[in-house]
Amino acid sequence: MTAPADLVLTGGRVHTVNPANEVVAAVAVAGGRIVAAGTDGQIRDLTGPRTRVVELRGRSVLPGFVDGHAHLVSLGMSMVSIDCKAPGMQSIRALQDAVRARAAAQPKGTWIRGRGYDQSRLAEKRHPNRLDWDVVAPEHPVIFTRTCGHIASVNGRALAAAGIDDGTPDPPGGRYDREGGRHLGVAYETAQTPLQVAALPTRAELQAALLRADRAYLEAGGTSVHDAGGLTGPAFVPCQDLVAAGRMRLRVYAFATVNSRAHPLMGLLESGLHSGLGDERLRLGAFKVMTDGSSSGPTAATREPYTSNCQDCGILYWEQEDLDDLLGTAHRQGFQCTVHAVGDRAIEQTLDALARAQREFPREGLRHRIEHCGICPADLRARVHAQRIVPVMQPAFFWEFGEGYIANYGRHRADTMFPARSLIAAGVPVVGSSDAPVTHHAPLFGIEQALTRATMGGDSCGPDERVDLTTAIRMHTINGAFASGEEHLKGSLEPGKLADLVVLGEDLARVPATAIRQVPVAMTVVGGEVVHEA
């Protein structure tokens, strides 16, 4: 006789996300796994005296969401940093006031952090700089990170802490703003690295940040996150300790991210390690290489100049031969390779490097990825399909950055950016993600934006690239599991898989597309255990 289930959810709309995309009425969980999904009658037969039965009353159940690209430490730190996206913070003067208040409350010499400013939305229409910060916090190092994460604005104390002065040259793949030969404290791309090292949080701060991010995802229905940079390194051991102690419940697939030959994590290529080390709770993921800037900076490397600046084609980190060598080494060692490539010039360079790696050292079952894959016209889409690349996209970018895409790249490029529908139609398993804290971490927000591609200002980018609800759900569940090679473990509600699931407060299929982000998360289950309940 089959043992009774531990948890039964019945009377609802259970999106199994199996190959047939079946929607059934009920699902049963036992021993941390899905044991059955089917009719109410079939599932009620699995109940016993100790079974917890949840009456769904028509609400939706989905597999636990998989965020295919996020930054857990940055998300957690952003929650205690000055929030530049908050109401009333859209001017440098308002940001200065916030810094002045922090300086009065914090011990001298401690870091004041801000996150999420966008110079295009500030009243002054420019980046804040050291002159702005020095007058309000002369005795504290200040670091503000632009919403994209690719540009930092700091004061004189922060520059000194990082060993940067007026004579410091621009590094490969980065640059500093200067005026009259003086350093202005605005750092782009790789130029941020010494500042980030100087401002590295303490172990206690790292653990607190991870716990905040963990709770935020569980409350939003997220059960797995691919950490795309910031975890592997100083934060990995604190994360490992939290997981071992049962304090962190998210399942984490952690990338090793490098942006130059000098990066400390380059040592992994000599260690013998490769993707897959770990278990279903915490696993070493892809070897990730940064190749260009951000879509919204804008610093993405493009084939054609920006519409907003006919002299600018963005920042490219590597020469082709160098990228070929780096990715080829990681590929031969057994790493899943992934590349941050936003602009079409960066995507083309990436595809060339990955094609050469496979040509020179063939491997079976490749799941190399491209993170973002933003400006991806038809010729590059064909290559993504042919090379079996897994693109990891951020539908929520359109909400915050869509108007900027239209202004910077022109409507002809903005309408085809992040072309999820075209790639999926060709059989490519496009993954949905947030890039949190760049955009909001809630997966339902990403699902909504995959359906609408709406901008904050009431426009839209590329209606032809909108997907339907079933596809958007798959992007944020099973496709994410596929991208980490874990589709046999999670991503759908099929018997034998991990019991990671989310109960929503409504029937998602009956909610207008523009209101999906507002749907409450009633319950989140990880491994059969209820870890959040509203």
TILO-900182 format. One record per residue (C-alpha): residue in one letter; x negated, y negated, z. Coordinates in pm, 1 decimal. Example, Ala and Ser with C-alpha at 12.3 -4.5 7.8 and 13.67 -1.06 7.14 Angstrom:
% residues 2
- type	xx	yy	zz
- A	-1230.0	450.0	780.0
- S	-1367.0	106.0	714.0
% end
This chain:
% residues 534
- type	xx	yy	zz
- M	0.0	0.0	0.0
- T	-126.2	-347.7	-89.2
- A	-209.6	-558.7	215.8
- P	19.9	-859.7	267.6
- A	-93.2	-1193.3	129.7
- D	-238.3	-1458.7	358.2
- L	-69.8	-1743.6	170.7
- V	221.8	-1750.1	-70.6
- L	340.7	-2050.8	-268.1
- T	682.3	-2000.2	-418.6
- G	960.7	-2182.8	-599.8
- G	742.7	-2416.0	-801.2
- R	563.7	-2477.3	-1127.3
- V	233.4	-2290.6	-1104.8
- H	0.5	-2381.0	-1391.1
- T	-215.1	-2070.5	-1414.7
- V	-442.5	-2218.7	-1684.7
- N	-492.7	-1866.2	-1812.9
- P	-564.3	-1815.4	-2185.5
- A	-190.6	-1842.4	-2260.7
- N	-146.1	-2148.1	-2034.1
- E	138.9	-1969.5	-1855.0
- V	343.7	-2162.2	-1601.1
- V	501.1	-1933.8	-1340.0
- A	699.0	-1982.8	-1021.0
- A	472.2	-1847.2	-750.1
- V	121.3	-1742.7	-653.0
- A	-23.8	-1527.5	-372.8
- V	-361.7	-1549.8	-198.4
- A	-542.3	-1289.8	14.1
- G	-901.8	-1261.0	131.2
- G	-991.4	-1593.1	-29.4
- R	-886.1	-1476.4	-376.9
- I	-585.1	-1502.8	-603.3
- V	-403.8	-1167.5	-587.9
- A	-103.8	-1239.2	-808.4
- A	83.5	-1509.5	-999.1
- G	434.1	-1449.5	-1128.0
- T	801.6	-1470.3	-1044.0
- D	933.1	-1555.7	-699.9
- G	1051.1	-1199.2	-657.1
- Q	718.1	-1047.7	-750.6
- I	526.4	-1272.1	-513.8
- R	768.7	-1249.6	-220.8
- D	713.4	-873.1	-225.0
- L	356.9	-946.7	-116.1
- T	452.0	-1127.7	203.8
- G	414.7	-985.9	552.5
- P	478.5	-1101.3	909.6
- R	162.2	-1315.9	913.2
- T	189.3	-1456.1	561.4
- R	221.5	-1831.6	542.0
- V	492.8	-1908.3	288.7
- V	505.2	-2256.2	132.2
- E	829.1	-2350.2	-42.1
- L	727.9	-2565.4	-334.2
- R	1075.0	-2688.1	-428.9
- G	973.9	-2744.9	-789.1
- R	638.2	-2906.6	-723.8
- S	330.2	-2829.0	-931.6
- V	42.0	-2605.0	-833.2
- L	-282.5	-2625.2	-1030.8
- P	-625.8	-2469.7	-999.0
- G	-850.5	-2680.4	-779.0
- F	-987.6	-2963.7	-989.2
- V	-1345.6	-2943.7	-1113.6
- D	-1516.5	-3281.2	-1157.6
- G	-1775.5	-3207.0	-1424.0
- H	-1991.8	-3513.2	-1355.5
- A	-2011.4	-3717.0	-1035.9
- H	-2264.1	-3848.9	-783.7
- L	-2175.2	-3738.4	-432.9
- V	-2432.6	-3937.1	-237.1
- S	-2362.2	-4254.3	-434.1
- L	-1989.5	-4206.6	-384.7
- G	-2028.7	-4160.6	-11.1
- M	-2265.7	-4456.1	19.6
- S	-2032.5	-4675.7	-185.3
- M	-1764.1	-4624.6	77.5
- V	-1970.5	-4817.0	335.2
- S	-2126.0	-5064.5	91.8
- I	-1979.5	-5400.4	-6.2
- D	-1702.0	-5315.1	-251.1
- C	-1743.7	-5544.0	-549.3
- K	-1419.6	-5417.7	-705.1
- A	-1206.5	-5525.4	-410.5
- P	-956.3	-5808.7	-457.2
- G	-1115.8	-6149.5	-426.7
- M	-1467.9	-6024.9	-501.6
- Q	-1485.9	-6131.7	-865.0
- S	-1738.7	-6412.2	-824.5
- I	-2099.6	-6436.8	-715.1
- R	-1993.9	-6679.9	-443.7
- A	-1758.1	-6418.7	-295.9
- L	-2033.7	-6157.3	-307.7
- Q	-2269.1	-6401.0	-135.7
- D	-2015.6	-6456.7	141.8
- A	-1990.4	-6081.8	194.1
- V	-2369.0	-6049.3	209.8
- R	-2392.5	-6338.7	454.0
- A	-2141.0	-6162.7	681.2
- R	-2332.8	-5834.4	664.8
- A	-2660.3	-6011.6	740.1
- A	-2508.4	-6161.7	1053.2
- A	-2388.5	-5818.8	1169.4
- Q	-2685.0	-5596.1	1078.6
- P	-3032.6	-5579.9	1237.2
- K	-3299.6	-5773.1	1049.5
- G	-3482.9	-5563.4	794.3
- T	-3198.1	-5318.9	729.7
- W	-3064.3	-5275.8	378.7
- I	-2749.3	-5453.2	264.4
- R	-2587.4	-5260.7	-18.5
- G	-2315.3	-5346.3	-265.2
- R	-2158.3	-5136.1	-537.2
- G	-1939.1	-5192.1	-840.0
- Y	-1995.2	-5545.1	-969.2
- D	-1942.8	-5613.1	-1339.5
- Q	-2099.0	-5933.5	-1466.7
- S	-1839.7	-5959.2	-1742.4
- R	-1565.1	-5983.1	-1477.8
- L	-1742.4	-6227.4	-1246.2
- A	-1639.3	-6590.7	-1267.4
- E	-1997.7	-6690.6	-1350.2
- K	-2022.4	-6433.1	-1636.3
- R	-2373.6	-6328.0	-1538.5
- H	-2559.1	-6085.5	-1313.9
- P	-2624.0	-6206.2	-959.2
- N	-2998.1	-6235.1	-897.4
- R	-3262.1	-6279.0	-628.7
- L	-3195.9	-6653.1	-605.9
- D	-2833.0	-6582.9	-514.4
- W	-2923.5	-6324.9	-249.0
- D	-3228.0	-6494.4	-97.2
- V	-3030.4	-6791.8	28.4
- V	-2777.7	-6576.7	218.2
- A	-2999.4	-6288.8	337.3
- P	-3362.0	-6401.7	364.7
- E	-3442.3	-6140.0	632.1
- H	-3268.0	-5835.1	485.4
- P	-3342.7	-5640.2	167.9
- V	-3037.0	-5657.8	-59.1
- I	-2948.7	-5419.3	-341.7
- F	-2630.7	-5440.5	-548.4
- T	-2565.3	-5172.6	-809.3
- R	-2360.4	-5256.2	-1115.1
- T	-2045.5	-5047.3	-1162.7
- C	-2219.2	-4828.0	-1424.7
- G	-2510.0	-4741.5	-1194.7
- H	-2764.3	-4842.5	-1460.6
- I	-2842.2	-5197.3	-1345.3
- A	-2944.4	-5321.8	-1000.5
- S	-2955.0	-5674.3	-861.9
- V	-3185.7	-5733.7	-563.9
- N	-3341.5	-6005.5	-354.2
- G	-3704.3	-6093.1	-283.2
- R	-3730.6	-5867.3	22.4
- A	-3610.5	-5570.0	-180.8
- L	-3864.9	-5644.8	-454.0
- A	-4140.8	-5662.1	-193.1
- A	-4028.3	-5332.9	-35.8
- A	-4053.8	-5168.2	-378.7
- G	-4393.9	-5322.1	-452.9
- I	-4258.6	-5529.1	-742.8
- D	-4383.3	-5880.1	-810.6
- D	-4385.9	-6129.0	-1096.7
- G	-4671.8	-5943.4	-1263.2
- T	-4504.8	-5601.5	-1261.9
- P	-4461.0	-5496.0	-1624.6
- D	-4141.5	-5353.6	-1770.9
- P	-4158.4	-4973.3	-1751.6
- P	-4084.3	-4741.7	-2046.2
- G	-3706.6	-4708.4	-2074.1
- G	-3635.4	-5013.8	-1861.9
- R	-3676.2	-5388.4	-1821.1
- Y	-3654.0	-5674.6	-1570.6
- D	-3487.7	-6010.5	-1616.4
- R	-3734.2	-6297.5	-1587.5
- E	-3718.9	-6673.9	-1609.7
- G	-4027.5	-6886.0	-1664.3
- G	-4240.3	-6582.2	-1584.1
- R	-4071.2	-6528.4	-1247.5
- H	-3897.8	-6203.4	-1162.2
- L	-3521.7	-6258.9	-1121.0
- G	-3449.1	-5934.0	-939.5
- V	-3226.3	-5775.3	-1206.0
- A	-3350.0	-5429.5	-1306.2
- Y	-3223.8	-5219.3	-1597.0
- E	-3243.8	-4840.2	-1634.2
- T	-3582.1	-4693.5	-1528.2
- A	-3683.7	-5029.9	-1378.7
- Q	-3441.4	-4948.0	-1095.3
- T	-3635.5	-4640.4	-983.1
- P	-3882.9	-4804.0	-738.6
- L	-3597.1	-5003.1	-587.3
- Q	-3388.2	-4690.9	-538.4
- V	-3683.5	-4516.0	-374.8
- A	-3740.7	-4808.9	-140.3
- A	-3370.3	-4816.9	-47.2
- L	-3341.6	-4438.8	5.2
- P	-3090.6	-4364.6	283.9
- T	-3202.9	-4182.0	597.4
- R	-3116.8	-3816.1	649.6
- A	-2831.9	-3914.9	881.8
- E	-2699.9	-4160.2	622.5
- L	-2723.1	-3894.2	351.1
- Q	-2523.8	-3643.5	554.5
- A	-2260.8	-3901.0	646.6
- A	-2231.1	-4000.3	280.4
- L	-2188.3	-3638.8	170.6
- L	-1916.8	-3579.5	428.2
- R	-1728.6	-3889.7	317.7
- A	-1745.7	-3777.5	-45.2
- D	-1641.8	-3424.9	49.9
- R	-1332.1	-3550.5	231.4
- A	-1242.5	-3787.9	-52.7
- Y	-1245.4	-3506.7	-308.5
- L	-1048.8	-3263.8	-92.9
- E	-781.2	-3527.3	-36.2
- A	-765.2	-3579.8	-414.6
- G	-734.5	-3207.9	-495.4
- G	-1095.8	-3166.2	-602.8
- T	-1256.3	-2837.7	-503.0
- S	-1572.5	-2832.5	-718.5
- V	-1812.7	-3105.0	-827.7
- H	-2104.2	-3100.8	-1067.1
- D	-2343.0	-3344.2	-902.2
- A	-2512.1	-3514.2	-1195.7
- G	-2798.0	-3674.6	-1006.0
- G	-2881.8	-3789.4	-657.1
- L	-2828.9	-3462.2	-472.8
- T	-3122.6	-3250.1	-588.5
- G	-3416.5	-3414.7	-414.0
- P	-3409.6	-3566.9	-62.2
- A	-3034.4	-3505.9	-23.3
- F	-3039.6	-3136.1	-112.6
- V	-3149.4	-2999.7	225.2
- P	-2901.5	-3216.3	419.3
- C	-2630.9	-3090.5	181.2
- Q	-2745.9	-2730.9	222.4
- D	-2728.9	-2765.4	601.1
- L	-2376.8	-2908.3	585.9
- V	-2261.2	-2623.8	361.3
- A	-2422.4	-2360.0	585.2
- A	-2252.6	-2512.0	889.9
- G	-1913.3	-2504.9	715.9
- R	-1882.5	-2881.9	741.3
- M	-1885.0	-2943.3	366.9
- R	-1617.4	-2754.1	175.1
- L	-1664.3	-2864.4	-184.4
- R	-1832.6	-2623.7	-421.1
- V	-2133.7	-2804.5	-567.7
- Y	-2331.1	-2744.5	-886.6
- A	-2634.3	-2970.5	-845.2
- F	-2837.9	-3104.9	-1136.5
- A	-3206.6	-3189.0	-1124.5
- T	-3221.6	-3527.2	-1298.8
- V	-3532.5	-3695.1	-1440.0
- N	-3582.6	-4020.1	-1628.6
- S	-3958.1	-4015.1	-1686.8
- R	-4263.6	-3792.1	-1679.2
- A	-4350.3	-3943.6	-1341.6
- H	-4027.4	-3831.3	-1173.3
- P	-4085.6	-3605.6	-867.8
- L	-3840.9	-3342.6	-994.5
- M	-4062.4	-3276.1	-1295.5
- G	-4230.3	-3026.9	-1063.0
- L	-3934.4	-2793.9	-1106.3
- L	-4063.4	-2714.3	-1454.7
- E	-4372.2	-2560.6	-1295.0
- S	-4194.0	-2387.0	-1006.8
- G	-4038.7	-2092.7	-1188.6
- L	-3690.7	-2192.2	-1071.4
- H	-3401.6	-2225.7	-1312.6
- S	-3027.9	-2283.7	-1321.5
- G	-2812.3	-2048.6	-1115.4
- L	-3006.9	-2028.8	-789.3
- G	-2763.8	-2030.3	-497.3
- D	-2411.1	-1906.4	-446.7
- E	-2050.6	-2007.4	-510.9
- R	-2076.3	-2288.6	-252.5
- L	-2401.5	-2458.4	-358.9
- R	-2591.1	-2377.6	-676.2
- L	-2885.1	-2526.4	-865.5
- G	-2741.1	-2646.9	-1192.8
- A	-2870.2	-2804.4	-1509.9
- F	-3199.0	-2977.7	-1576.1
- K	-3080.9	-3323.4	-1676.2
- V	-3272.6	-3581.0	-1874.2
- M	-3171.4	-3945.3	-1902.6
- T	-3211.2	-4071.4	-2259.4
- D	-3024.4	-4403.0	-2283.9
- G	-2826.0	-4656.7	-2088.6
- S	-2462.3	-4707.1	-2000.1
- S	-2157.6	-4751.6	-2218.5
- S	-2049.7	-5062.1	-2030.5
- G	-2384.5	-5230.1	-1945.5
- P	-2405.5	-5224.8	-2238.1
- T	-2740.1	-5046.7	-2268.8
- A	-2639.3	-4736.3	-2469.9
- A	-2871.9	-4657.3	-2762.0
- T	-2676.9	-4709.7	-3084.2
- R	-2747.5	-4659.6	-3452.4
- E	-2596.6	-4996.9	-3539.5
- P	-2635.5	-5314.6	-3332.7
- Y	-2372.4	-5416.3	-3083.6
- T	-2093.3	-5628.1	-3225.4
- S	-2143.9	-5868.8	-2935.0
- N	-2519.5	-5902.4	-2999.8
- C	-2646.2	-5825.4	-3348.3
- Q	-3005.0	-5799.2	-3217.2
- D	-2932.2	-5529.7	-2956.6
- C	-2918.1	-5152.7	-3007.4
- G	-2961.1	-5060.4	-2641.4
- I	-3234.1	-4878.0	-2450.3
- L	-3377.8	-4540.6	-2551.6
- Y	-3597.1	-4374.6	-2289.1
- W	-3799.9	-4128.0	-2499.2
- E	-3978.5	-4083.0	-2828.1
- Q	-3841.5	-3779.9	-3014.6
- E	-4154.7	-3568.6	-2967.5
- D	-4156.9	-3632.1	-2591.7
- L	-3791.7	-3538.9	-2552.4
- D	-3843.3	-3228.7	-2767.2
- D	-4128.8	-3118.2	-2543.5
- L	-3942.8	-3183.7	-2218.1
- L	-3618.7	-3012.0	-2315.0
- G	-3810.0	-2732.0	-2485.2
- T	-3996.7	-2660.0	-2162.0
- A	-3677.6	-2656.1	-1954.2
- H	-3501.6	-2440.7	-2214.4
- R	-3782.0	-2182.1	-2219.3
- Q	-3785.6	-2167.2	-1838.8
- G	-3418.1	-2067.0	-1833.2
- F	-3257.8	-2392.0	-1729.8
- Q	-2927.3	-2501.4	-1862.0
- C	-3026.7	-2829.9	-2024.7
- T	-2814.7	-3139.1	-2018.6
- V	-2879.3	-3490.0	-2137.7
- H	-2728.2	-3825.5	-2049.2
- A	-2656.5	-3953.5	-2399.4
- V	-2395.8	-4224.2	-2455.0
- G	-2482.9	-4393.7	-2784.1
- D	-2490.6	-4221.1	-3122.2
- R	-2866.6	-4277.1	-3153.6
- A	-2922.2	-4100.0	-2819.2
- I	-2679.0	-3818.5	-2906.0
- E	-2855.2	-3757.6	-3236.5
- Q	-3193.6	-3749.8	-3064.5
- T	-3056.8	-3504.3	-2807.3
- L	-2906.8	-3271.4	-3065.8
- D	-3236.4	-3269.5	-3256.8
- A	-3428.8	-3178.5	-2940.1
- L	-3188.8	-2902.5	-2834.7
- A	-3180.8	-2758.0	-3185.9
- R	-3560.3	-2741.6	-3191.9
- A	-3569.0	-2576.2	-2848.0
- Q	-3331.6	-2302.5	-2961.5
- R	-3507.4	-2259.5	-3294.1
- E	-3846.7	-2211.4	-3130.2
- F	-3722.5	-1999.4	-2837.0
- P	-3382.3	-1839.4	-2911.7
- R	-3160.4	-1772.4	-2610.3
- E	-2822.2	-1602.8	-2587.1
- G	-2515.7	-1752.9	-2422.4
- L	-2634.9	-2113.2	-2431.9
- R	-2425.5	-2372.9	-2253.0
- H	-2642.4	-2675.2	-2295.1
- R	-2448.1	-2993.0	-2232.2
- I	-2431.8	-3359.5	-2320.3
- E	-2319.0	-3587.3	-2040.0
- H	-2085.3	-3862.2	-2167.9
- C	-2124.4	-3806.4	-2545.9
- G	-1961.6	-4146.0	-2590.3
- I	-2020.0	-4278.2	-2943.8
- C	-1990.7	-3952.4	-3134.2
- P	-1886.3	-3995.7	-3500.1
- A	-1785.8	-3713.5	-3732.0
- D	-2136.9	-3602.5	-3832.6
- L	-2242.9	-3568.7	-3470.2
- R	-1916.9	-3397.2	-3371.4
- A	-1988.8	-3133.6	-3634.7
- R	-2331.9	-3076.6	-3485.3
- V	-2195.1	-3057.4	-3129.1
- H	-1964.8	-2779.1	-3249.6
- A	-2228.1	-2598.5	-3453.6
- Q	-2483.7	-2604.7	-3171.4
- R	-2223.5	-2494.7	-2912.3
- I	-2286.8	-2795.0	-2693.9
- V	-2053.6	-2860.5	-2398.9
- P	-1965.7	-3234.3	-2388.0
- V	-1876.7	-3373.6	-2045.7
- M	-1666.4	-3688.0	-2085.1
- Q	-1507.6	-3951.3	-1861.5
- P	-1156.7	-4044.5	-1979.1
- A	-1121.3	-4289.8	-1690.4
- F	-1389.3	-4513.3	-1842.7
- F	-1130.1	-4660.7	-2076.7
- W	-934.5	-4816.6	-1790.8
- E	-1219.1	-5024.5	-1654.3
- F	-1446.3	-5062.5	-1955.6
- G	-1217.7	-5036.8	-2259.7
- E	-1200.6	-5407.9	-2333.5
- G	-1578.1	-5422.1	-2311.6
- Y	-1608.4	-5133.8	-2558.0
- I	-1394.8	-5321.8	-2808.2
- A	-1597.4	-5640.3	-2758.8
- N	-1942.5	-5478.6	-2758.0
- Y	-1904.3	-5201.3	-3014.8
- G	-1611.1	-5318.4	-3226.1
- R	-1270.3	-5156.8	-3260.7
- H	-1402.3	-4908.6	-3518.8
- R	-1634.2	-4754.4	-3261.1
- A	-1423.1	-4807.2	-2948.7
- D	-1131.5	-4615.2	-3098.7
- T	-1344.8	-4306.3	-3156.3
- M	-1549.1	-4311.3	-2834.8
- F	-1530.7	-4004.8	-2611.1
- P	-1349.1	-3814.5	-2889.1
- A	-1196.6	-3538.1	-2677.2
- R	-908.1	-3448.7	-2905.5
- S	-1119.1	-3415.0	-3220.0
- L	-1375.9	-3196.3	-3048.5
- I	-1117.8	-2977.6	-2875.9
- A	-935.2	-2929.5	-3205.9
- A	-1263.4	-2797.3	-3346.4
- G	-1291.0	-2547.2	-3062.1
- V	-1532.6	-2739.0	-2837.8
- P	-1461.9	-2701.7	-2460.9
- V	-1467.8	-3069.2	-2360.0
- V	-1497.8	-3122.8	-1984.3
- G	-1325.2	-3400.3	-1789.8
- S	-1507.2	-3589.6	-1516.9
- S	-1516.8	-3917.7	-1328.4
- D	-1885.0	-4016.3	-1296.8
- A	-1778.8	-4136.4	-950.6
- P	-1844.3	-4388.1	-809.1
- V	-1863.3	-4545.3	-1155.7
- T	-1487.7	-4486.3	-1177.8
- H	-1241.1	-4354.0	-924.5
- H	-1312.2	-3996.6	-820.8
- A	-950.2	-3874.7	-825.8
- P	-908.7	-3610.7	-1100.5
- L	-544.3	-3710.6	-1152.7
- F	-669.3	-4049.5	-1267.8
- G	-887.4	-3877.6	-1526.0
- I	-595.4	-3662.2	-1641.4
- E	-378.2	-3971.4	-1682.2
- Q	-644.8	-4148.4	-1883.2
- A	-701.3	-3848.3	-2109.0
- L	-332.5	-3883.0	-2198.8
- T	-325.8	-4262.0	-2237.7
- R	-677.8	-4399.8	-2303.6
- A	-532.8	-4723.6	-2165.1
- T	-736.9	-5027.6	-2067.8
- M	-684.4	-5240.1	-1760.1
- G	-585.6	-5530.9	-1980.9
- G	-300.6	-5348.5	-2152.9
- D	-483.0	-5237.5	-2467.4
- S	-584.0	-4883.0	-2561.8
- C	-884.5	-4723.4	-2725.3
- G	-807.4	-4472.4	-2997.0
- P	-454.1	-4334.2	-2960.2
- D	-551.6	-4059.1	-3206.2
- E	-792.0	-3918.4	-2947.0
- R	-528.2	-3879.6	-2674.2
- V	-465.9	-3522.3	-2558.0
- D	-155.3	-3354.6	-2415.7
- L	-100.8	-3264.3	-2050.0
- T	-196.3	-2898.9	-2083.2
- T	-523.1	-2992.5	-2252.3
- A	-601.7	-3260.7	-1993.9
- I	-547.0	-3007.6	-1714.2
- R	-780.3	-2759.0	-1883.0
- M	-1044.5	-3031.7	-1920.3
- H	-1039.1	-3084.0	-1543.0
- T	-1023.5	-2716.6	-1439.0
- I	-1128.9	-2420.2	-1653.0
- N	-1348.3	-2621.5	-1890.1
- G	-1541.8	-2756.2	-1593.6
- A	-1589.1	-2402.0	-1464.7
- F	-1707.5	-2296.4	-1810.9
- A	-1964.3	-2576.7	-1815.3
- S	-2134.5	-2429.0	-1506.9
- G	-2097.9	-2068.0	-1623.1
- E	-1841.4	-1996.7	-1352.1
- E	-1517.8	-1947.0	-1546.6
- H	-1508.2	-1587.6	-1417.0
- L	-1490.9	-1725.9	-1061.9
- K	-1264.7	-2029.7	-1076.8
- G	-1085.5	-2281.0	-1294.2
- S	-761.9	-2082.0	-1332.2
- L	-513.3	-1905.7	-1105.0
- E	-572.3	-1550.5	-1221.2
- P	-600.5	-1238.3	-1002.5
- G	-949.3	-1185.4	-866.6
- K	-1059.5	-1546.3	-889.8
- L	-1144.2	-1770.6	-596.8
- A	-833.5	-1911.1	-433.8
- D	-910.9	-2276.1	-506.5
- L	-589.4	-2462.4	-577.0
- V	-404.1	-2787.2	-532.9
- V	-36.8	-2848.5	-454.1
- L	97.3	-3176.0	-589.7
- G	384.6	-3376.8	-449.6
- E	584.6	-3361.5	-773.9
- D	630.9	-3158.5	-1089.9
- L	350.0	-3302.8	-1299.1
- A	525.3	-3225.1	-1627.1
- R	812.0	-3457.9	-1531.3
- V	591.7	-3753.3	-1437.1
- P	540.1	-4030.8	-1696.0
- A	184.6	-4027.1	-1825.7
- T	116.8	-4376.0	-1691.7
- A	214.0	-4272.0	-1336.8
- I	9.5	-3952.6	-1299.0
- R	-255.6	-4123.0	-1086.5
- Q	15.3	-4202.4	-829.5
- V	121.3	-3839.1	-777.3
- P	36.0	-3743.2	-418.2
- V	-175.0	-3440.1	-333.4
- A	19.7	-3236.8	-79.0
- M	-230.6	-2957.6	-14.6
- T	-578.5	-2850.4	-117.8
- V	-697.9	-2491.5	-71.4
- V	-1060.1	-2375.9	-103.0
- G	-1130.9	-2005.0	-86.0
- G	-785.5	-1939.8	51.6
- E	-824.7	-2186.6	337.3
- V	-612.1	-2500.0	357.6
- V	-867.8	-2781.3	381.3
- H	-631.1	-3073.1	326.5
- E	-262.2	-3107.6	395.0
- A	-67.6	-3428.6	369.9
% end
